[in-house]
Amino acid sequence: MLHEQEVLKLIAGGENSYVEFKEDTVDNKKLAKEIIALSNHRGGYLLLGVDDAGKVSGIARNDNEERMVNICSDLIKPVINPAYYEMSIEGKRIGVVEIDNGCNKPYYMEDKAAKTNRYYMRYGSTTREVKHRDELQRLFQASQNIHYEIIPASYAKPETLDEYEIKEYLKNNRSGIELTEENKLNLFQSLELITFADNQYRPTIAGLLLFGKDRVTKYLPQAEIMCVKVSGTHITDEKENLKFFERNVFDNFKDAVSFFYLYNRQSFVIEGVKRIDFYDYPEKAFREILANAIIHRDYTIAGTGITVWIYDDRIEIKSPGGLPNTITVEKMKVGIKYHRNPVLAQYFFDANMVERAGQGIPKSNRWLKENGNPALGIKEGEHEVVVTMYKRGKIA
């Protein structure tokens, strides 16, 4: 329950992705839309009795608590139970609806006349109906009821997958599984590399990302990794080197690590008669953070790829998409495991390219500390997660 000063602060801050103002004359369906949108996002507050400009108008109705219960049980599916309470602000009574980050996403409102379900999402300070296919996929993926990585990749065919690389992977990481011409399709399905859709076999998103031939970005622009070396400490400084890696994620990972090698300077100190070598950054930590960016990014976002920015004082690895449902930066730091893309995660783990689930961040911080680097900086934005490695000897 918020206190008066906290509510005043919300009002002063205006509407945003977590806060919505409404007068109590608004109809129930409009209120339902706002509650659905906030639940499908990260939760938030609906202040009843405050107009769009942030002016406190107050509420006249005395049945708003019952009204909220009816809206949330009759109009919203699945049913949600937000907290409702009232308080006096500027001498006027307002209602506060506290909406949790929904754990049964996606929430929707039935449109019986149109015989369809209507989904709503929060975009900044506005609520919009989700209509586009990729937005719906993102919303369902947030619910963890489906995983985008196992849907078919449009236009790609099974021949797009590199059979030689799959054979090598199985030989090195999953002993006892033999790929033959006779068992190929069944085995690829079991491995979730292909799926049967629209009366034909197609690679899954995961299959194409992991074992696609040649330029995978032709089918999946999301596979791209961009690496940039900046001569300075600001994004507007001169770009010394810029590379785009557009193959499958295993190859892109190796290419990005090779790019990192070019700028990971080696130094040494003499202690007594002993020479101690060290690098600006521990390679193990870079590999872990990059691999985590690949396996946890939101692949429903097609307009941008993972980016690696190497500055003179730090490295920033940016992964498209916010954190998955219920995961916070604090939970990541203490090793709470999560999988947005469990198929990708399993393949990377089998290949010994990542630590076991939940251990990547804690272990990376340990490796950084042993090398004399500050702890990782982790920042979540609306549309990306940024993990920063600070150079040895720098203060974060």
N, C-alpha and C positions, 0 to 999 in steps of 0.2 A: 504494500500500500504506500502510495506516494504521500509526502508531506506537502504542505501548502507552498513552501519555497521551491520545491522540486517541480510542482505543477506550473508555478509562475515562470520558472526557467524554461520549461517546455513551450509555454505560450510565447515567451520572448524570442525563442529560437525559430518560431514559425513551423509550418508544415515541412516534413521531410520524409524520407523512406520509412521512418519509424513512428511518425506523429501525424495524425489527421484531425482536423477541426470540423465539427458539424453542429448546426443548430438543431434543437429538438423538434422542429417542425418538419424535418426531413422524413421521407417515407421509409418504411421498413426495408424495402428492397435495396435502396441506396445504402442504408446502414449495413445490410448484409454484404454488399459488394466490398465495402471498405474493410469489414472484419475478415472476409475471405482473403483479400489481397494482403493484409498484414500477416495473417496466419501462414499464407503461402510464401511469405518473405522470411523475415526473422522475428516476427512478433512486433509489438509496439503498443501505442496508446491512442485511443480515440477519445477526444475530449468533446463532450456533448454540452452545448451552451456557449460555444466559442465560434465566431464566424471566420470565414476564410482569411480575413485580414488580421486575425488575431485579437479582435475586439470581443471582450466578454459580454455576451448578451444574456446569459443565464438560461435556465430551463423552467418551463411553466408546468409541465406534466408531472404527476406524482406516481406514475406507474412505469417509469423507465426501467427499473430493475426487472420487473416481470416482462416488460417489453423485450429486453435483451435476451432473457431466457427463451422466450418464444421464437425470436429471430434465429437464435443459435441452434435451436432444436428442430424448428419447422422449415426454415429456409436454407440452412447450411448443411451440407453433407461432406464428410462425416460430421456428426454432432461435435461441437466444441463447447467448452465451459469457461468463458472468460470471467474475470473478477469485475464486479461493478460496485462502485461506491460514489457517494456524493460529498461535496465540501463547498465551503463558501470562499469565493475568490472575488475581491473588489466589491464585497457586499452583495454578491449575487451567487445563487446556487448553480453549480455545474455538476455534470456527471463524468466520471472517469471510467473508461473501459480498458482494463489491462488484458492484452492479448498475448499469449505465449507463442513462441516459435512452434508452430504446429508439428506434432510428431506423427500425424496420420495424413500427411500431404499426399496428393493435392486435394484441397478443399474446393467445392464448387456449389453452384446454385442450379437447381433443376428448372429448366424452362419447359413446362409441360405443353404449352401451346406450340412451340417449335420442335418438341420432342427431342431435346438435346440438353446437354449439361454445359453450363457456362463457368469458365475458370477465369479468375482475376489475379493480377499480380501488381505489385508496387514497383513503380519506376520513378525514383526520386520522390517528388511530392505528389505525384499523380497516380491514379489507379486506372489500369487499362485491362480490357478483356484480352485473354490470351487466345489468339486465333491461328497464328502461324505454326506450321508443323514443328520447326526447330524449337520454338518457345515451349510448345506442349511437351516435346521430348525432354527438354531441360527440367520442366516442372515435374514430370513423372520420375525422372532420374533422381531428383531431390528427395522424392518419397522413398527411394531405395526399393521400390516395387519392381522396377525394370532397370536394366543397365544398358545404356546407349551402346556400349562396346560390342554387344552381341546381336545387334540388329544388322540386316544386310547392308552392304556398301553399294550404293547406286552405281550402275553401269559397269562395275567390276565383275570379272568372271574368275572361276577357280584357277584358270591358267595364269592369272595375275600374281598368284602366290609363287614364291621361289621354293620349289620342291627340294632342291639340293640343300638349301639353308634349313628347311624343316627337318630333313633327314639328319643333318649335322647336329641340330639342336637336340633331337631325340636321342641320338647316339651319346652325346656328351652329358645330357641332363636327365633323361628319363629312360634308363636302361631297361631292356626287356620289351620295349615297344618298337616294332619293326614296320616300316612303311613299304608297302608293295603296291603294284598297280591294281591288284584285286581289292585290297582293303582301303584304298586311298580315300574315297569319298566318305565311307563310314568312319574312318579314323579321323579325318579332318573335322567331321561333325562332332565326334566325341571330344576332340580337343578344342571345340568352339572356334575353329578357324573358318568354317563355312557354315551356312545354314540353308535350308530349303524354303524358298519363298517365291510366290507367283509362278509355281510349276517349274522352277529351275533352281540350281544351286548358285549361290553367290557367296563371296567371302564376307565374313563379318567385319565390322569396323576393327575389332581387335586383330583378326587375322591379317587384314591389309596393313594395319599399323606395324605389326610384328614381323611379317614375312613378305610384304609386298615387294615386287621387283622394281628396279630402276627408280623412276621419279614417282613416288607414291603421292605426292601433293597434287598430281593430275586428277586423282580421285578424291583425295582427302587433304585439302590445304592445311587442316589442323595438324598434320604431321610435321610441319616445318619447325626447325629450330634456327633462330637467327643469333649469331654471335657477333659482338661489336667490341673492339678495343678503342677506348676513348683516351685521347691524350689530355688528361686533366681529371677533374673531379666533378664536373657538371655535364649534364646531358647535352648541352649546347656547345661544348668544347669540340675541337676537331676530332673527327673519326679517323683513327690511324689504320684500322682494318675492319672490314665488314664482310661476313660470309653468311650465305643462306644454305642450310642443309635440308634436302628435300626427299631423302630416301626413307626407308623404314626406320622405326624408332631405335632399333638396335644399331644400325649404321649411323644414324644421326647422333646417337649417344657417343659412339666412338669418335666421330668427327669433331663433336663439341669438346670432348676431353682433349683431343689433339690440339685444338685451338687454345684451350686453357694452358697446355704445356708451353706454348710459345711465350706466354707472359707470366709464368709462375717462376719468378727469379730465385735462383739459388744463392745463398750466402753462407758464411761460416764464422764461427768465433773460436778463439783459442783459449782453452782453460787448462792452465799448467802446460803440460806437453801434449795435450790432447786437442785435436781439431774436431769441432762439432758442426756438422752441416745441417742446414735447415732451409726451408722454402718459405716464400711469402704466405702460402696457403697449404694446408695438408691436402694432398691429392684425394685421400679417402673421403674427406668431408665434402669436397667438390663433387665427386662422383655420386655420393649418396644423395646430396641435395638435388642434383640434376636428375638422377633416376627417379626420385620422389616427385619432381615436377612433371616428369613424363607420365608416370603411372597414376597420378592423382589429378591431373588437369581435367577441366571440363571440355570434353571433345564435342559437345553440342554447339560450342562457340566456334564458328568456322572462319570468322574474319581476321583472326590473329593467331600467331603461334607462340611457343615458348621463346623467350629472349634471354640471352646471357650478356650482361653489360659489364665489361672489365674496365674499371676506372683505375686511376693511379693509387687510390687508397682503399678500394673495396671492389667486391664483385656482387652484382645484383642478378638474381635469377627470378624471372617473372613468369608466372604460370596463369593462363587465362582461367577465369571462374573463381568465385568465392569458395570458402570452405564448405564441405558437405554438411548436410543437416545435423544439427546438435554439436558439431565439432567447433571448438574455439582455439585460438592461438595458445591459450594457457594449457588446454588439454594436450595439444601437440607437444608442448615443451616437456611434459611429464610422461609422454609415451603412450597416451591413449590411442589405440589403433583404430583406423577407419579405412574403408576401401570404397572409393567411387568407381574404380575400374578393377574389380577383383581378378579378372582374367589376365589383364596386363600385369598386375601385381604378382600373380603366381608365376608367370613366365620369367619375370625379372628376378624373382626370388630363387627359382630353380636354377637360373644361370649365375647365381651368386653375385648379382649386380646390385642388390639392396640388402639391408639388414632385415631381420624378421619384423613383422608388422608392429608399428608403434615405437621401434627402437632407433629409427633413423636420426631424428632430431637430437635426442639425448646423447647418442654415440658421436654424432658430428660435433656437438658442443664439447665432448670430452677430448676428441682429437684436436680441436681448435685450441683448447686450453693447454694440452701437452705441447703444442707447437708455439705457444706464446701469443695466440690470437684471442681477441675478445669473443664473447658468446655471439651466436647468430642473432641478427635482427630479423624479426618476422612481423610483417604488416599485412593485414587483410583489407582490401578495398572492395568497392561494389562489384568489380568485374575481374579482379585478379588477386593473387597472393604473391607477395614479394619477399624473398628470403635473401638477406644480405650477409655476406662473409666479409669481415673487416680484416685488413692487412695486418700481418704480424707486427706487434709493437704499437699499433694504433689504438686510440681510445674511442670506443663506440659512442 
